[in-house]
């Protein structure tokens, strides 16, 4: 029987199933996507948030994600997301 591996170990090193792009958090925790990411991870999906106001978008993450969401908590963020 194969030993149980933690969710973190099973998901580590693979591209995210869901990539959540946060456009206007300015380094604060992306609270707009945090709840959704927790539910996705609990369901066994790998999910990652990127704050685009701080970190550049990595093309390999975008290319390999099965689904990409864009969080736009303010109207200015909508322009960044598009």
FIMIDO-766179 format. One record per residue: x, y, z of N, C-alpha, C in turn; residue in three letters. Coordinates in steps of 0.001 Angstrom, whole numbers, plus 500000, padded with zeros to 6 digits. Layout:
BEGIN
XYZXYZXYZALA...
***
This chain:
BEGIN
500839498827500000500000500000500000500891501247500000UNK500563502206499136501352503432499027501055504348500214UNK502120504899500851501871505808501973501159507066501494UNK500323507602502382499605508837502043500584509993501987UNK500424510812500966501244512024500854500345513215501140UNK500935514228501706500148515421501993499772516118500688UNK498726516925500742498283517682499567499420518550499062UNK500163519173499964501263520042499557502298519251498762UNK502629518053499216503613517234498510503096516786497149UNK501807516473497044501251516028495765501217517156494748UNK501024518384495190500863519515494280502171520247494013UNK503156520006494848504420520735494726505114520397493401UNK505563521422492714506318521223491496505495521121490229UNK504180521077490351503377521014489133502734522366488897UNK502441522692487640501818523984487371500428524041488007UNK499961525240488341498657525334488991497517524987488041UNK496490524313488591495269524088487822494560525425487608UNK494562526246488664493892527542488624494914528623488966UNK494990529624488127495855530773488367494955531980488582UNK495024532571489760494213533735490093495091534982490021UNK494784535839489087495541537076488916494855538183489695UNK495575538745490638495078539849491435495745541116490923UNK494953542097490594495493543249489862495735544503490678UNK495306544556491910495436545839492604495546545672494117UNK496378544757494572496526544544496011497718545303496577UNK498645545723495714499813546500496119500593545861497262UNK500783544532497176501579543829498158500814543312499361UNK499556543727499534498753543198500629498277541793500247UNK497900540970501221497371539649500862496163539805499931UNK496117539019498873495011539146497907493710538576498466UNK493087539345499370491896538851500060490745538543499103UNK490729539192497963489670538924496988489707537523496428UNK490856536880496438490972535532495888491312534483496949UNK491650534904498158492114533964499184491063532909499525UNK489830533303499682488767532342500015488556531325498911UNK488542531809497685488362530903496545489521529911496453UNK490741530391496647491904529499496586491826528426497661UNK491373528791498847491259527804499932490278526698499561UNK489154527061498970488163526057498558488690525177497430UNK489377525777496484489939525006495372490988524016495875UNK491837524467496761492878523589497310492257522461498132UNK491204522776498889490524521743499676489904520685498765UNK489545521075497547488975520143496577490053519368495822UNK491320519619496137492406518877495518493020519526494291UNK492603520740493986493185521459492849494370522285493324UNK495348522422492475496435523335492816496013524720492345UNK496236525702493178495811527059492855496872528027493350UNK497079529063492571498096530051492928497582531438492591UNK497891532399493454497542533795493211498815534570492881UNK498687535501491962499795536385491613499280537814491700UNK499950538654492477499608540066492587500360540800491482UNK499667541136490425500309541741489261500782543169489497UNK500353543792490580500862545129490879502258545061491495UNK502691543865491895503999543669492512504874542738491674UNK504322541608491271505089540582490563504707540523489089UNK505686540321488225505371540182486802504689538837486540UNK503882538803485519503230537561485123504256536649484464UNK504348535435484930505275534465484361504557533707483249UNK505006533849482009504315533211480882504130531712481042UNK505079531013481676504923529564481834503768529217482761UNK503520530035483795502354529804484661501064529971483872UNK501011531016483093499818531300482297499576530205481259UNK500635529744480634500507528742479568500049527385480092UNK500401527049481331500092525720481842498876525655482759UNK498345526784483168497162526771484028495949526291483231UNK495107525498483867493899525017483196492813526092483182UNK492851526992484155491866528071484257492559529296484828UNK492263530457484288492830531709484780491681532624485184UNK491733533124486412490738534100486864491435535435487084UNK490670536502486960491214537849487163490360538551488210UNK490984538893489329490297539612490391490463541110490160UNK489361541816490116489395543264489873488614543978490978UNK489231544158492164488523544749493282488201546242493119UNK488851546898492173488588548317491931488520548532490423UNK487868549605489994487741549846488550489100550005487867UNK490090550526488584491431550654488011492020549278487724UNK491735548318488599492255546973488427491660546311487189UNK490459546663486829489840546079485646490663546427484402UNK491137547642484312491992548032483187493292547246483174UNK493877547011484362495105546216484445494852544765484051UNK493687544229484428493355542851484146493125542582482672UNK492596543554481989492314543389480563493570543619479785UNK
***
